[in-house]
């Protein structure tokens, strides 16, 4: 009976495996421009959390879950 169940187990395990996106490495001027774009995007999101009337923001990442931020220091 176990012999017949193995193909089904392998099929179920294959559906549970995760595939991750590849990393893109950029160098030189292109790398600096990409880094600056990311820093500016983060600065725009974090700027509204500063001060006494700071608001919450959601920071979405290509991996993992979204993060809710109230203070820029954490």
C-alpha positions in Angstrom: 0.0 0.0 0.0 2.8 2.4 0.8 4.4 1.7 -2.6 1.3 3.0 -4.3 1.1 6.1 -2.1 4.6 7.4 -2.9 3.8 9.1 -6.2 0.9 10.9 -4.6 3.1 12.0 -1.7 5.7 13.3 -4.1 3.0 15.2 -6.0 1.7 16.8 -2.8 5.3 17.7 -1.7 6.0 19.3 -5.0 3.0 21.6 -4.6 4.2 22.7 -1.2 7.7 23.8 -2.2 8.4 27.5 -2.6 10.2 29.1 -5.5 12.1 32.3 -4.8 12.8 35.1 -7.2 16.4 35.5 -8.3 18.5 38.4 -7.2 19.6 41.0 -9.6 23.1 42.5 -9.0 23.8 45.9 -10.5 27.1 47.7 -10.5 28.5 51.1 -11.5 26.2 53.9 -12.5 23.2 51.6 -13.0 23.6 50.2 -9.4 23.9 53.7 -7.9 20.8 54.9 -9.7 18.8 51.8 -8.5 20.0 52.3 -4.9 19.1 56.0 -5.0 15.6 55.2 -6.4 15.1 52.8 -3.5 16.3 55.2 -0.9 14.0 58.0 -2.2 11.0 55.6 -2.2 11.7 54.6 1.4 12.3 58.3 2.4 8.9 59.3 0.9 7.1 56.5 2.8 8.9 57.2 6.1 8.5 61.0 6.0 4.8 60.9 6.9 5.6 58.9 10.1 7.7 61.7 11.5 6.4 64.4 13.9 3.5 64.5 16.4 0.9 63.9 13.7 2.8 61.0 12.2 0.7 58.4 10.3 1.0 54.7 9.8 2.4 53.3 6.5 2.6 49.9 5.0 5.9 48.9 3.4 5.4 46.1 0.9 8.3 43.9 0.1 8.8 41.5 -2.8 9.4 38.8 -0.2 7.7 38.1 3.1 4.7 40.0 4.4 3.9 43.7 4.5 5.2 45.7 7.5 3.3 48.4 9.2 5.4 51.3 10.5 4.4 54.1 12.8 7.9 55.4 13.7 10.7 55.7 11.2 13.3 54.7 13.8 12.1 51.1 14.2 
